[in-house]
């Protein structure tokens, strides 16, 4: 395999790993937030789902997580660009 292909695949793996880390950190934060709110108010499954939806909505508007939100957006864009550019950059085997 040509060295350029190895470098591109390594870059894709690193970007994907960073994206996975940021996504799980965000999902973990939202889950903990909704569970805390559910423990505070009580209720059944539908009440908990309401807390989940409010937590997700808050993630997209809360200024306290703006840096995390921006990081996730930029890494998502970078991941999409690397995936789209891969067929044009990779050296064909031959």
Buried (B, 14 or more C-beta within 10 A) or exposed (E): EEEEBEEBBEBBEEBBEBBEEBEEEBEEBBEEBBBEBBEEEEEEEEEBEBBBEBBBEBBEEEEEBEEBBEBBEEBBEBBEEBEEEBEEEBEEEE
